[in-house]
Amino acid sequence: MSIRRAMPDIRSEAMEESREFYGLMGFEEVMNLGWVMTLASPSNPTAQVTFMTHDETAPVVPDMSVEVEDVDAVHARMVENGAEIVHPLRNEEWGVRRFFVRDPNGRVVNVVSHK
């Protein structure tokens, strides 16, 4: 299995302020759907941080996202090993297939592949 990137997801009610603050470090906005915004390094586009006011289709805001090559295979492995699936595997209208799983520390991980 191939991991393409991992990034923190931060619940935020200060989206503009976060963009400005992280912009001081060199991050630039690469995606903004209003409720979720991703900033990335222009020199290393896999160095990213995401801010969310809420999640559009899930019951919780995840703590981190991990983009994988084959989300279906990772989902099957998690289910086979008894991991707690917090949000079911599904296709989202913004072009990803994803599910949420709880890690041993209680953190929620958004496991995602782009379609």
C-alpha positions as CSV (number, residue, x, y, z in Angstrom):
1,M,0.0,0.0,0.0
2,S,1.2,3.5,-0.8
3,I,0.7,6.6,1.3
4,R,0.7,9.8,-0.7
5,R,0.6,12.3,2.2
6,A,-0.5,12.8,5.8
7,M,-1.6,16.1,7.2
8,P,-3.2,17.5,10.3
9,D,-6.8,18.6,10.3
10,I,-7.6,21.5,12.7
11,R,-11.1,22.4,13.8
12,S,-11.2,26.2,13.3
13,E,-13.7,29.1,13.6
14,A,-10.8,31.4,12.4
15,M,-10.3,30.4,8.8
16,E,-9.1,33.8,7.5
17,E,-6.8,34.3,10.5
18,S,-5.4,30.8,10.0
19,R,-4.7,31.5,6.3
20,E,-2.9,34.7,7.2
21,F,-0.9,33.2,10.1
22,Y,0.3,30.1,8.2
23,G,0.9,32.3,5.2
24,L,3.6,34.0,7.2
25,M,5.4,30.6,7.1
26,G,5.0,30.3,3.4
27,F,1.8,28.2,3.1
28,E,-0.6,29.1,0.3
29,E,-4.3,28.2,-0.1
30,V,-4.8,25.3,-2.5
31,M,-8.4,24.4,-1.7
32,N,-11.3,26.2,-0.1
33,L,-14.9,24.9,0.0
34,G,-16.0,27.4,2.7
35,W,-16.2,24.8,5.5
36,V,-12.8,23.2,4.7
37,M,-9.6,24.9,3.6
38,T,-6.2,23.4,2.8
39,L,-2.9,25.3,2.8
40,A,0.2,23.8,1.2
41,S,3.9,24.7,0.7
42,P,4.5,25.8,-2.9
43,S,7.9,24.2,-2.8
44,N,6.7,20.9,-1.3
45,P,3.0,20.5,-2.1
46,T,2.6,17.4,0.1
47,A,3.4,19.6,3.2
48,Q,-0.1,20.6,4.0
49,V,-2.5,21.6,6.8
50,T,-6.3,21.6,6.7
51,F,-8.7,23.7,8.7
52,M,-12.4,22.8,9.1
53,T,-15.4,24.5,10.7
54,H,-17.2,21.2,10.5
55,D,-17.3,18.2,8.2
56,E,-19.9,18.4,5.5
57,T,-21.0,14.7,5.6
58,A,-19.4,13.2,8.7
59,P,-20.4,13.4,12.4
60,V,-17.0,14.6,13.6
61,V,-14.0,16.7,12.4
62,P,-11.1,14.3,11.9
63,D,-7.8,14.9,13.6
64,M,-5.7,14.0,10.6
65,S,-6.0,12.9,7.0
66,V,-4.0,10.2,5.3
67,E,-4.2,10.0,1.5
68,V,-3.6,6.5,0.3
69,E,-3.4,4.9,-3.1
70,D,-6.2,2.4,-2.5
71,V,-8.8,3.4,0.2
72,D,-10.9,0.3,-0.4
73,A,-7.9,-2.0,0.5
74,V,-7.1,0.1,3.6
75,H,-10.8,0.0,4.7
76,A,-11.0,-3.8,4.2
77,R,-7.8,-4.2,6.3
78,M,-9.2,-2.0,9.1
79,V,-12.5,-3.8,9.2
80,E,-10.8,-7.2,9.2
81,N,-8.7,-6.1,12.2
82,G,-11.7,-4.8,14.2
83,A,-10.9,-1.1,14.0
84,E,-13.8,1.3,14.8
85,I,-15.1,2.9,11.6
86,V,-16.5,6.3,12.6
87,H,-17.7,7.4,9.2
88,P,-18.5,4.8,6.5
89,L,-16.6,4.3,3.2
90,R,-18.2,6.5,0.6
91,N,-17.7,8.7,-2.4
92,E,-18.0,12.4,-1.7
93,E,-19.2,15.0,-4.2
94,W,-15.9,16.9,-4.0
95,G,-14.1,14.1,-5.8
96,V,-12.7,11.8,-3.0
97,R,-13.5,8.4,-1.6
98,R,-13.0,8.2,2.1
99,F,-13.8,6.8,5.5
100,F,-13.0,7.8,9.1
101,V,-11.4,5.3,11.6
102,R,-10.5,5.8,15.3
103,D,-6.9,5.1,16.2
104,P,-5.7,3.5,19.5
105,N,-5.3,7.0,21.0
106,G,-8.9,8.0,20.3
107,R,-8.0,10.2,17.4
108,V,-10.1,10.2,14.2
109,V,-8.3,9.6,11.0
110,N,-9.8,10.5,7.6
111,V,-8.4,7.9,5.2
112,V,-8.9,9.2,1.6
113,S,-8.2,8.6,-2.1
114,H,-8.8,11.0,-4.9
115,K,-11.1,9.7,-7.6
